[in-house]
Amino acid sequence: MRTDSTITPELLDQLLANYSKPEDLTGENGLFKQLKKALIERALGAELTEQAASSRSSSPRGRPGLMASTTRS
């Protein structure tokens, strides 16, 4: 995660373009809730992508779950 990134004034202007009252930010479908949802989904998506890539590279045939199974009779 980059810690040197900043939120630009232009981005804030875009986010606040439809702002007219406090509920637009904090209400049931307000900007804060939308941002939280979008950030969590993005973070989880990145985590799942990273995890899938990691498991593919460590799997014997490049795909998880495709090891030959042995059974005893």
N, C-alpha and C positions, 0 to 999 in steps of 0.2 A: 504494500500500500504506500502510495506517495504521500508524504506529509508536507511537502513544499507546495502543493497545489492550493490555489485560492479560488473562491467563487467570484467571478467577475461581475462588475456592475451591470453588464449587458445581460448576463444570465438572470440576475435578480430582476431586471426590468421585464424580461420575458415571463418569469414566474409570477410577477405581480401585475401583469397586464390586465387581468380581469378582477383585480382586488377592488372592492368598494366598501366592504364592512368587515369587522373583526371575524365574523363567522366564516368569511371566505378563507381565512387562514386556519381557524381552530374548530370550525364546525364539523358535523358528522362526515361530510364529504369535502372538507377543507384541504387546503394546500399541504398542511403539515401531515395529514393522514395519507394523502396521495404520495408525497415525497417519501415518507417512511416505507410505505408499501413498495414503491419502485426501487428504493435503495436496497431493501431486504431481498427482493426478488433478484436484483442484479448481483448482489453479493452471493446469494445461494447458487445462482446459475454459474457464476465464475468458479465457485467452490466445486460444484458437481462436474464441470468441464475439466478442471484440474485433476479431480479425483479419477475421472474416467480415463484421462490420458495417462495417469500414473499407473492405473491397474492394467491398461493395455500394454504398457511397456514392460511390466514385470510379469505378465502372464506368459506361459510357455509358448503359445502359438499366437500371441498378440491379441487374443480375445479371452476375457475372463470366462471361466466355467467350461472350457473345452479340453480339459485334461482327460486323457483316457482313464476310465475307471476300471479297477480290477475287482472281480468278485470271486469268492471262494465257494466251491461246491461242497 
